[in-house]
Amino acid sequence: MWFKNIRLYCFTKPFELSPEEIEQKLTAGQFNPCSSYEKSSSGWVSPLGRDGEMLTHVVGDFIMVCLQKQDRILPSSVVRDATAEKISELEERQARKIHRKEKRQIQDDVYVSLLPKAFTKNQNTYAYIAPKDNLIVIDTSSAPKAEELLKLLRDSLGSLPVALPDTKRPPGEVMTRWLKEQKASNYFEIGEDCELLNPLDGSNVIRCKGQDLYSDEIRSHLDAGKQVKNLGVGWKSLLSCNIDSDLSVKRLRFDLVKEEQEGFDEETPAQKFDQEFALMTLELSSFFESFFNVFGGLEDLKELDQE
């Protein structure tokens, strides 16, 4: 279980629920598949999948949860073609023209009739609660998916006092200075990927991948006023990632940590999950400490809107 992307949320108050209490509260929001006429359904499943029975999975001080969302796949082209066929049939049989309002009703009826026959697609979003780190760590690059998980978690637990992290130094400014000075800090090393943005024109973006970021070309963009929006970095030679100016982490890779894990012997999928979860959270806890410190630490946080 290795996270590939991360969106972070900080608790604005100490998180005091025990794993047992969380497990009990999540039960009411357990996943149920879509009924015949539901377009989508979401709920909690075991992070271990078919190998687990509990809705939480605990290793050390970390509590993993998993949101499963099921969608019925009904392409608009299928509905459109079926609607056109139905309209053509009615016009021929009744010898009259079908008007716009009636066409919309026919389309709605066709959609309802086709929905139970549509295939379903499942998608899981994993997250773990780290009370001692004061964080919820969500494995996604998508803000809407992260908010969807937080909403269900808030509904299940009754409250969830969290906020997006806000650092004292703007990440974009810090990473821009790194590139200008050709040196990072706090055990970070500059990689070969970046995204440079003109702060006066959001559509003016330069994306570089697998390039020498110390080149004259990059320097000229920085001298022209462009700032770092996203930067590829390494950290302590243990992991690498891309840090975004909104403090999201993308393309997260644990190459060295995975190499260390290869020397372990796992007997079951659950044991393998435990080992990966333990190694990942151990490294990420240290990484997050450096991550926030390099941007000056966290500002006082205001709780997200709970509506």
NORDA-V675641 format. One record per helix or strand. SS is the DSSP state (H for helix, E for strand). FROM is the first residue (numbers start at 1). TO is the last residue. If there is no record, write none. Layout:
ss->SS from->FROM to->TO
ss->SS from->FROM to->TO
This chain:
ss->E from->6 to->11
ss->H from->19 to->29
ss->E from->30 to->30
ss->E from->40 to->45
ss->H from->49 to->51
ss->E from->57 to->59
ss->E from->62 to->73
ss->H from->76 to->94
ss->H from->100 to->115
ss->E from->119 to->130
ss->E from->135 to->138
ss->H from->143 to->157
ss->E from->162 to->164
ss->E from->167 to->167
ss->H from->171 to->181
ss->E from->188 to->198
ss->E from->201 to->208
ss->H from->216 to->223
ss->E from->226 to->235
ss->E from->239 to->244
ss->E from->249 to->253
ss->H from->255 to->261
ss->H from->269 to->294
ss->E from->298 to->298
